[in-house]
Amino acid sequence: RKNVHFFRPKTKTTPRNPKYPQRSTAGRQRMDKYRIIQCPVTTESAMKKIEEINTLVFLVDLQATKLNIKEAVKELYDVKCAKVNTLIR
């Protein structure tokens, strides 16, 4: 030995070989289309937007991204979104 530090010798490590899976069922997606879009807004200003500007207004989950909202609207209402505007209130 030429230095003062001791290095523990490497031993054989075998890969894990489980007899059964760690989880019994596959995990499900927490943000489905029904959780992303909670409800449409039916205030006077929202109705004005629907009639004049051809815009839909929804209350959505706070964790939902714009891409998630776009996909959920497409699946639920069969319409193609041009763009998504968000407002946290």
Disulfide bonds with the S-S distance in Angstrom:
none
